[in-house]
Amino acid sequence: QVQLVESGGGLVQPGGSLRLSCAASGSIFRIYAMGWYRQAPGKQRELVAEILNGGSTNYADSAKGRFTISRDSAKNMVYLKMNGLKPEDTAVYYCNTNPPKRPWGQGTQVTVSS
């Protein structure tokens, strides 16, 4: 069973940056598109960025111009670089296939606050 482990979250001031990492225990990247999702308190989980098998990317409107998703298939890693963070980006961030086909990991908390 593929396991997904997210890391790299933390507390950052508005305007700051973070780079999230997702490690997968199996080689799922060659098969599925991968996505970064987030869930803020009291809200549904939402997709913020995806990277397709060919390498093309798509972003939620809230992430466009600020977030960059990338992938290292040889290392079974997916990354999310987040710049210009805003308080409304505060959430637990998860990675999974898109659409989600694997058990969710524990996520990584991102808190944007001064």
N, C-alpha and C positions, 0 to 999 in steps of 0.2 A: 504494500500500500504506500503510495506516494505521501510523503510528509512535507509540509511547507513550513518554513521557519523564517519569520520576519525579524528584522533588527534595524537599528539605526535611529529610532525615534528619540525624542527628548523634549526638553523645554527650551524654547527659542523665543527671542523677542520679535515683535512685528518687523518685517523686512528682512529677517534672517533666512538662513538656508539650512537644509538638512538633506542627507542622502540616505534613503532607505534601501535595504538589501533584502532579498528573498532567496533562500536556498531551498532547492527541491531535492528530495532523496532519489528521485528517479528521473529518467530522461523524458520529460513530458514536453519540453520546449519544442522539440522537433515535430510534435504532433499537433499541439494546440496553440492557439493564440493565448497570450498571457496578459493578465490585467492586474492593476492595483486598484483596490477598493478602499473605501473608508466608511466608518460609521461613527457619527457624532451622537452624543447622548440624546435619547428621545427621538432619533431619526432613523430612517431605514438605511441599510448599507447601500452605497452607490459606487458605481464604477467611475474612476477618475481618469484612468489612462489604460490603453491597451497597446500591445505590440503584436503584430501578426507574424505568421511564419516567414513571410518574405522580408520582414523588417520594417514594414510601414507601421505608422503609429496613428492613433486617434486619441483625442482628449476631450474630456467634458469641458463645457464652456468655462467653468470656474477654474480650470487648470491650464487652459491655453495660454501660451506665452510665458508661463511661470514654471511649469513642471516638464520634466523630460524623462521618458521611460526608455530603458535600454536593456539589452539582454546579452549574456555570455553563455551561449548554449554549451560550449565545451566544459564550462564550470557549473552548469545547471543553476545559473544565477540570473535574477532579474533585479533591476535597480530602478529607483525613482528619485531623481534629483529634483528638489523643490527649492525654488528661489522666491524671493518676495513674499514670504509667508505672511498670512493674515490671521487674525484671531478666528475667523470663520473656518480656517483649515484645521482647527483643533478637532481631533478625532482619533480613533484607533484605525490604523492602516493595515490592510491585509493584501496578500497576493493570492491569486488562484488563476486557473484557466478562465477563459472567457468563451462561452458561458461557464460558470463554476461547475466543475465536475469532480473536485477532490475535497476531502474534509478540510474545513477551515483550520488554519493555524491559530496561534494565540494572538497574533497581531502585534503591532508595536505602537505605543502611544505617542502621538505628536500633540504637544501643547504649545500654542502660540500666545504669549502673554507678556506684557511689560511688568 
